[in-house]
Amino acid sequence: MGRRPYKRKIAPEMVIEGLHPEGRFWGFFSGRRVYLPDAIPGEWAEVEVTFGGQEFLEGNIIRLLKPHPARQVPFCKHAGVCGGCAFQHISYEYQLTLKKQLLEDAFARKGISTRVLKEVIPSQPDRNYRNRLEFSFSNRRWFYDNEGKVESREERMAVGFSARGLPGRVVDITECHIGGQEAVTLARFARKIAQEEGVAFYDFKTGEGELRSIEVLRNSAGKLQVVVGFAHSPSDAGQRFLNRWISCSPQVGSWYGLVWNNPFKADYPGFVWHLAGDTFLHENYNQLYLRYSLGGFSQANLFLAPSLFRFITEQARIEPGMHAFDLYCGSGVIGLHLAREGAKVIGIEGNPVAVEDAIFNARNNGLNNCTFIQGDVLATFNQAFLATHGSPGVIVLDPPRSGTLKEILKTIISSGVKRVIYVSCNPQALARDLQMLISHFDLEIIQPFDMFPHTPHLETVAVMSRQ
């Protein structure tokens, strides 16, 4: 049974006892676990219990009785309502402590020692670090309690991010401190022009409306790319909106349009077209010159990504001529770092757009010791692959958040590889997969990187060597 309204009750003195891996805090009420936002383990609070399920309850803090010393005033006006930054009320230094604890807890549940776990490498800076923000347009914006009744149609319009826990309701955003104010300014300007041209904002409840989203991407040099999302092919009003917005925004170097594949789900769109400017976004990481196509993958943190790639390269211990397999290679950035050190790299990636970028990036950087294969990793990286390409000196894998598959781990073990470097953004999936690998490999280093400040998410690199 899912989440349902609960007869509201007050817990007069709840001790906040822990942090869930997904970023929710919890305490106990009448013997049942209660999840709530905006808390810190160790605090005492008066809590209103508002929702319930068979296994747990949900609530909100009414009054803090004993605040944690690490508590701070959030720096964004939308904190607590916007679903983006769950940790803004916690000092950045203590965020790192909590994230390390989440990693330790995940490993402990799988019986894995954290003796080699290092301190979390912080992001510097810890604000305005994201390379991508996606805004939603909605005709049903989130209303604050003190607004009263809103009659005006215009005042019901929003461009922003989903309200916390309510994906169909959009908070009208006027500032964002993790993706930069330039992106917000662009979004607000688009909102103004769209309303002037009479473009209907999307309705996430009915699927009606035209203008659904904009995505603002940037590189470390500040170059911008904008992707404008429609629920269907642009109307005349939609085309006028596009023409005006593009002509009035010379700071944007690349423009794309898209039509969403499904009116209710945020899956990748079925139709994309180039509107104006450059066709790619370019990046320079550690003197490697890269291109990223729309639909490719790049690390979210512009400032910490180079350090992550350098660390992986150092830990690979490349010797000239060594074979290196780069699984889930994306646009090839890790493999190119290894190739520059003299490795013969074979990368495997399921996304054909990313593979095209990887091949281009290798050629563009004068690295002819790279081969990139487009294919499902499970179907491609198997015993036949090993028979053709031999045993590597190092395997790097950077799978999706869900982790990799048991069959792939078995192939890694049977490959005879000397070193394995596992990159993960999910401590639970990492611990699960390492549980199988550590029967054949010794954990040398577990190095977390805070690629996502002010959120509960964490990037971790686990380095292993053959026993």
N, C-alpha and C positions, 0 to 999 in steps of 0.2 A: 504494500500500500504506500502511496506517495505522500507528499507534503499536504497537510490539510489544516484548516483553521482549528485552533485549540482554545478551549475556554480559558480566557486570559487569567493568569495567576501571577503573583508577585513572589519572587525569591528575595527576601529582605537582605540576606548576606550570602552571596555566592562567591566562592573562591575560584578564580580562573586558574585551572590546573594544567592546561596544555594547549597545543597547537596542532591542528589537523594538517596533513601533508598538502591539502589544497588551499590552506591559508585561513581556515576558520578556527576560532578559539573555542574552548569548551570548559564547562564546569558541570556540576551535578545538582539536580533538583529532584527531590523525592525519589532518589535512587536511579534516576535516568539522566543520561548525558544530554546537555543543552549546548547547542552550537550558537555562537553569536559573533558579530563583527566588532571591530574597533576596541579590542581588549588587548591585554598583555598578560602572559602567565605570571602568577604571583599576586595579581591585583585582587582586591575585594570590591564587590559592586552589588548594588540593588538592581535586580534584573526582572524585566517583564517577559514572561514566557508566552509566546504568541502563536506558534505553529507546532504541530506534532505529527509524528509518524509512529509506526509500530516499534521502531528501535531507538529513536532519539527525538528530542524536541529542539525548537529554535526560539531565540529570544533576542532582546536588545537591552543594552545598559540604560537604566534610568538615571542612576546616580553613582558616581565613583565614591567608595568609602575609603579605599586605600590605594591611591594610584602608584604605579611603578615609577621609579626614578628615571627610566628611559622614555617616559611619555612626553610627547611634545605637541605643540599646536600644529596641525597640518598646514602646509604652505600653499595648498590649492583651495580655492573657494568651493570647488565641487567635491572635495573629499567627503566620503561618507554617503554620497548619493551616486556618483559615477562608479561604474563597476571596474575601473581601471587599476587604481592603486590602493591595495588593501592595507599597506604598512605605513602610510604617511604619518600616522600618529605615533610612530616609534622612531627614536633617534637612529640615524643611519648606522652608527657603530653597533647598536644593539640588534638591528636587523641582521647583520652579519652573524652575530652570535646565535640568533634563532634559526637562521638557515643552516648553519653548521650542525645545530642540534637536530634539525629535521633529517639531515644526511646521516648522522650517527644513529638516530632511531630507525631509519630504514634499513641500515646495515645490521643493526642489532637484531631486528626481527628475522633476518635471514641467517643469523649466526656468523656474520662476517666481522672480523676484527677491524677496528679503525685505528690501529697503532700507527699506520703510515698516513693518516689523514692530516692534511695541512690546513692552515688558516685560510679562510675565504679571501681571495684577492678582490679588493673592492674596485668599483668603477670610479674612475676619476676623469670627468666630473660624474656625480650621481644624478644629475638632472639634464634634461635636453639631450639625452643619449640615443633615443630611438631613431632608427632610419625609416620608420614607416608608421603612419597613422591612418586608420580608416574611419571615416565619419559616416554616419547614417543620416538620411533625411527622413523626417516623419511628420505626419499631420496630427500626431497624438503625443505631444511632448510630455515629459515628466513635470508635474506641478509641485511646487513647494507648499508646505502646510500654511504658510503665512500669506499666500497669494490671494486667497479668496476665490470667488467665482470669476472665471475668465470668459468673457463673451466674444471677443474679437477673434475672427478666424486667423488673422495674421499672428496673433499672440499664441495660437496653438501650434504653430509651425516650429520645427526644431532641426538643427544640424548639430550632431554631436555623437556621444557614445551611449551605449545601453545603460540604463539605470541598474544598479546593483541588484542581481537576482531577478530582474524583469527585462528579459531580452527584447520584448516587443515595445518597450517604452524608452524613449530617447531623451537624455538630458541635453538641454541646449547649452553647448559649451562655449565659453568666452575666454578660457585660458587652459593651457595644458603645459605642465612642467617636465614631462618626460619626453615629449616629441617636439617641443619648440613652439614658440608663439607664431612663427611665420606660417606654419601649417594651419593654425587656428584662424589667422587673419585671412588666409585664402578661402577657408571654408565659410567664414562669415560673409566674405564678399560674394561668394557663390550663392549663399542664401538670399542676399539682397537682390542680386540680379535675377535669380529664378523667380522670386516673388513679383518683381517688376514685370517680368515677361509672362506671368501667369502660368508657370509650370507647376503641375500638381505634385506635391510631395507624397512620398510613398506611405501607404497604410499597411502596417505589418499585421493588422488583424484581418483585413479583407483581401489584401493582395492588390488593391486598386492604387492608382497613382502612377506617376512616371519617373520622377527623379528619386533614386534610391540611395546612392552612396557616392562618396569621393574618397579616393586613396591618395595620400600625399607621401611620396618617397623622396629621400634625399641621400646624397653621399657625403663623405667626410669633408669634401671641398665645398659643401653647401649647394650643389647643383640639385635642382628639383625636377621631379616627374609627377604628373597628376593623371589619375585614371578616374573617369567619370562614369558612374554606373547607372543604367536605366533599367526599369522593369520591362520595357519593350523598346522597339526602335523609336528614336526621338521624333516627337511631333514637330510641327512648324515652330511652336513656341519653344520646344526643347532645343531645336537647332539655333534659334535666335539667341537663346541663353548661352549655348556653347560659343557661338561666334563672338558675342560681347565679352564673355569671361576670358577667352583666349586673347583677344585683342587688347584687353586692359590688364593683362598679367604677364609682362615681358620677363619677369624674374623666373618664370617656369620655362625650362628648356625642352621638355618632352611632354606630349599630350596623347592620351589614348581614351577611347570610348569603349564601353562594354555593355552587353545586355545580359542580365543575370539569367542563369539556366533554369532556376526554380524560383518562383515568386515568393516562397516562404522560407527557403533554406539558403544558408550562406555557403553553398558549394561553389566551386570555381565556375565562372560564366562560360556559356557556350559560344558566344560571338564577341570578338574583340577587333577593333579597328584603330589604325593610327590616325590621329587627328592633325597633329602639327609638331614641328620641331624634331629633335633627335629620336631615333627609334630605340635607343638603349640608354641605360644609366650606367655610368662608368665609375670604377673605384680603384684606389691605389692602396694596397695593403702590403707593407714591408717591401716596397719597390717592385711589387708585382702588379701589373696593370690589367685590370679585369673589366669585363662587361657583364651586365646582368640584364637578361631579357625579362619582359613581363611574364610572370608565372614561374620564374626561377626562384632560387633560395639564396638568402644571404643572412649572416648573423645580425641580430637586431641592434646590438650595441656598437655604435660606430667607433667608440674610443677604446673599448676593451678587446675587440676582435683581433687586432694585430698581436696583442700579448698572448691571446689564446693560441693563435697559429704559431707563434714563435715557440711557445712551450711544447706544443705537439711535435714540432720539428726537432727540438733539442732532445726530447725523450725518445724519438724514433731511432737515434744513434745511427744515422745513415752512413754506410760505407759505399764508396764508388762502385757502381754496378749492382748493388743490392736490389733485389726485387721487392717492391712494395705494393700491396693491394689496398685500394682506397674504396671501401664499401659505403654505399649511400653517398657518393662523392659530390652530388650537387653540381655546382658550376666549376668544380675542380680546384678550389682554392687551397685545400690541404694538400692534395696530390701535387700541385705545382710547387708548393714549398719544399716537399720531399724531392721532387725532380731537380730542383735547383741545387740541392745538395749532392746530386749524382745518382739518385735512385732511378731504377727503371719502374715506372709507375703504371699500374693498370687500375683504372677506376670503373666502378659499376654504378649506374644510376637509372632509376625507372622513368624519370621525367625527361622526355625527349628534348624539351626546350633547354633544360639545364645542361644536357649533354652537348648540344650544339654550342652553348656558351663555353663549356669546358674545352672543347676542341679548338674553338677560336682563341681562348685565353692561352692555351699552350703554344699555339702558333704565334700569337701576338707577342709572347715573351721569349720567343726563340728556344723553346724547350721541346726538342724532338724525341725525348725519351719518355713520352707519355702516350698511353692508349686509353681512350674512354669508350666504354661499351654501354649502349642503351639497352636496358633489360631489367626485369624483375630480379632483385638480388637473390631470392630463394631459387628461382629457376636457372640463374646464370652461374652463381657461385656454388659449384657442386664438385663431385669427384672427377667428372669429365673436364671441368675447368682446371682442376689441379693437375690432371694428367697432361693437359696441353701447356700450361704455364709454369709448372713446377712449384717448388716450395719457396715461399717468400721469407725475407728476413724480418719484415714487419707487416702487420695488418692494422689499419686504422678503420674504425667503423663509427659512423655518426648517424644512427638510425632515427626514425621518427620518435615522437614522445612516448609512444607505446612500447618502444624497445624493439629488439630483433626477435627472431624465431629460433626455436630449439634446434631445428635442422641446420640453420646457419652456424650456430654455436658448435654443433658437432663437426661441421666441415672445417671451422677454424681450428678445432682441437686436432683433427686428423691431418691438417695441412703441414705439420712439422714446423710451423712458424716459431721464431725465437721470441718476438716481442709483439704484444697486442696493446693497442691504445683505443680505449672505448670512450667516446664523447657522448654525454647524455644530458638532457634537460629535465629528466624525471628521476629523482632518487629512488623511487619505488621500482621502476623498471630496471634501472641500473643494478640495484641490489639483487633482484631476481635473476638477471642474466649472469652476474658475477658469481652467484652461488654455484652455477654449473662450471664456469671457467676456472675457478680457483682450485679445483681438484687436479688441474693440469698445469696451472700457472701460479707464480707467486706475485702477490700484489706488492709493487714497489712504491708507488705514490698514488694517493687520491688527492687531486688538486681541484677544489671548487673555485669557480669564477662567478662573481656577481654580475651577470650580464643583464639582469632585470631589477635594478634598484626600486625599492618602494613597492615591490610585489613579492609574493612568497616563492617565486620561481628562481631556480639556480641551475647553472651549467656546471657539470663536473667532468673531469678527465681522470680516468682510471688507467694507470700504466702497469702492465704485467709482463713478466718474463718467464720463459719455459722453465719448469722445474728440472 
